[in-house]
């Protein structure tokens, strides 16, 4: 599949940009690679898709690699976990500083399809495996909301407290960019970090996001980072690791009618800190549930 428009070229379903074209894939492994030309730091790739003829949704792409010799970039577009047995129609698009490919008149077409493997039929299990605790009953369905990047001020070390060694971070500025929200993180949003005696750091964050269309979103979350067995000793010496990954559980609160759906979501954030660059970043996902009860099929919730 190849499209050219506005001086931009996009392709997928080729050896260098593999994509599911008529394939049957597992619910958790659906993704495609999109090649684009020419390279540009402003290139943004996404895929529009719909499941079983439903509403069109958007999956965001992330830069995978750059081939400078051929002026080519490759983006990977992961789809969320999809219901077993469903049929997915999709098409990829590239935007770059007011230009886009495919052309506006064809951008809504979804020319490619793939299927999600059906749930296996329940099989008889030996009596020793009959305990429901041994069977998976539910699976997460993740929808990418936005990539959040925050530039923070130098951490303020509060010192040793009954909850661990405390550090306070305050936002200077930041951005939220994705298929479901776009805007800026307001300054002075706060991040409080407590390093426990076992080296695990607990995050407590409260921040404000102002969307590009004028909504105010409060986000509050907790989560954890593992600084290693010597993390507490290093924290006492005000020596935090420069890089670490973390997982958080954001909740959003807003009065804006366009974003009230966020009030109902439990979200998941997977991120990293880059203290050598004063950057904290995470990708936010809305979490749904697919039930896997035996004999009941798999149903998204």
N, C-alpha and C positions, 0 to 999 in steps of 0.2 A: 504494500500500500504506500503510495507516494503522492504528495501534493506540493505544488509550487505556486506562490502568490506573493506579491509585494516585495520581490527580491529575496524571499525566504523559501527554504525547502525543508520538508518534513517527511520522514519515512519510518515504517516499522514492518515487521513480518519478514525481515531479511536476515541472513546469517549474522550480520553485525548488530542487528536490532531485533532480537527475537520477540515474538508476540503470539498469543494464542489465537489462531485463525481456524475456527471450526473444531478446536481441540476440546477434550474433556479434562478438566483440571480439578485438583482437590480444593475444598472450600478455603483453605488457608494459604494457597500457593498461587493465586491468580495475580499476575503482574505482566507488564509489557515494557520493553525498552524502545525508546523513540530516539532516532537520530535526527539532528537538525543542522542546517548550514545556512549562513556562515555563523561562526562563533560570535557571541556577544554576551557580556556580563548581565545584560538586561533580558536575556531570553527567559521566558517562562513557559513551561509545558504543563498541560493537564489533559485528562481524558474525560469526555462526557460519556455516561453509560446509563442504561436502564436495565432493570431486572424483571424478566417475565412481562415485558410491555408496560411497566409502571412508569413513574415519573422520572425524568432525566436528573441524574446526580453528577457530581464532579469529583474526580480523584486527582489530587495534585501530584506533579512530578518533582523529582529531586535530581540534581546534577549527579551523574554517575562517573563520567570521565570526559576529558577533552583531548582531541587529536589535533594539536596545533598545526601539524604538517598538512592536514587536509581541511583545516578551518571547520572542524566538525565537533559538535558536542553530542553526548548521549545522556538521556534522562531516563530514569526508571520510574514507572508509575505503578505503585502497588494498589490493588483493589482491596476494600475491606473484606472481612470474612463474609461469604455469601451463602444463602440457604442451599443445602444440597438439592440437586435435581433441577436447579433453576437455569434459565437461558439468559445470557447477558449480551446485549448489543452495545457496541462502543465505537468511539472514534477519537483520535488524538488531535490536539491543536497546539499551535505555537504562537505566542504573542511577543512582540519586541518593539517598544517605544512607538505605539500607535499603529504598528503594522501587525498583520496576522495571516496565518495560513492554517487551514483552508480559507478560501475567500468567504466573506460574510454570507453570501447566498447559499453556501453549502455547509457552513459550520455546524448546523443542527443535524445534519445527516449522521447516522450511526452505521457505517458500512460494514463493520466487522462483528463477528459473533464468536462466542465460545460457550460451553456448558459446564456446569458444576457437577461433579460426580455425585450420583445418588447416594443417600445414606445406606450403608449395608443393612441387609435384612437381619433382624435379631436371630441369633442362633442359640440353641440350647446350651446351657453352661453346666458344668459339673456342680454337684451340690456344694463343694467347697468354695465355689466362686459365686454362689447365689446371693451373697451379702450385697445389698445395694451400695454399700460403701465402696465396693470394688469397681463400680461402673461409673463412668463419666456421664452425667445427666445434662450438663449445660456447657455451652462454649461461648466465649465473648465475641461480639461483633463490634469492630472498631471503625469509626468514621473519623477521618482526619479533619480537624477544624482549622488549625492555623499553626504556623511556626512562630514562636515568640522568642525574640532576642532582646536582652536588656543590658545596657551598659551601666555598671554600678560604680559607686564611689569606693574609695579605699575602705576596707572593712574596719569597723570600730570594735576593738577587743574589750568586752565588759569584764572578762575574767572568770574565775572559777565560781560557780553557783551550785546550789543543791541539785540542779538539773543537768549540770555539765558545764564545760567551758563555753561561754556565750560570746558570739560575734554578731554584730548588727551590720547589715548591708542596706544601703539606700540607693534607689534608682536615680540615675541622671537622666536617661531617656531610653527609649526602646521602641520596638515595632512588633506588631502582630500581623502576619501575612498568610492568607490561605483561602480556601474555597468558601469558608463559612463566616469569616470575620477578617477585617482589615482595619488597622488603625495604629495608634501610638500608645505606648505605655507611659503614664504620667510620672513626672519626677517625684521623688520622695516616697514612692511606693517602697514598702519595707520588707526585708527578708531577715528573719532572726534564726540563727543557727546555733544549736547546742551540741557539743561534742561530748558523748558519753564516755565513761571509763573504759568501755570495750572498744572504743575507736569508731563507733558508728555515730554519724552526725544526723541530727533530726532537724528538719526545716519547718519553719512556720512563716508563711508568706501571706501578706495582704497587699494587693495591688489594684490599680485602676487603669482601665483601658478605655480610651476615647476612640470610637470607630470613625472611619472616614465619612460616614453618613450621620454623624452627630449623636450617637448613642453613648451612654456612660455605662460601662460594665465593671462591676467589682468582682475580683477573683480572689478566692481564699483557698489555700491548700497547705497540706502537710506532706512530708515525705522523708526520705532518708538517703544518705550517702555513706559508703563504707570507706573510711580513711585508713583502715588497716589496724593491726594490733598495737602499733605505736602511735595511733592517731591522737589519743588523749595526751600523751607525753608531748607530742609536737604542738598540740593546741595550747598547752600550758606555756610553751615557749613562743607562742604567737607565730608558729610556723605551719601554716595550713598548706596542704598539697595544692599545687598550681592547677591541676586538672583532675577531675573525677566525674563519674556519671551518677545519675540519680533517677529515682522514680517518685512521682508525686500524684496526688489525687485532687485535682482542682474542682471547685464548685463556683458557678457564676451566679451573679445576682444583678438584675436590671429591671427598670420600669419601662424601658422602651418597647413599644408593641412589636417592632420588627425582630426583637431578640428575646422575647419572653420564653421561647422554646428552650433557651439556655438554662432558665431557672429549673427546668425539670431534669436536667442531665446530671449524672455522675460522670466525671471525666477522668481520663488517665493522661499523665504527662510523663514523657521519657526525655531526659535531658542531660546536660553536662555543664560543668563550670569550667571557665578558662580564666583563672584569677590572674595569670600572667598578662592577660589582655583586658582584665576587668569586665569580662563578659559572662553572663548567665543566659543559657538558652534551653528551650525545650519545645517539643512538638506535642500539641494537645489533641486528644482524641475523645470523642463521645463514645461511651460504652453502652452497647445493647446486649441482649442475651438471645442466644439460639438454644431452644430446648432440644434435648436429644433423648427423650424418654423412649424406651423400647416399646415398639408397637404403636407409637403415636406419631412417628415421622419426626422430622426436624422442622421446627417452626421458629421464625424470628419473632422476638418480642421487643 
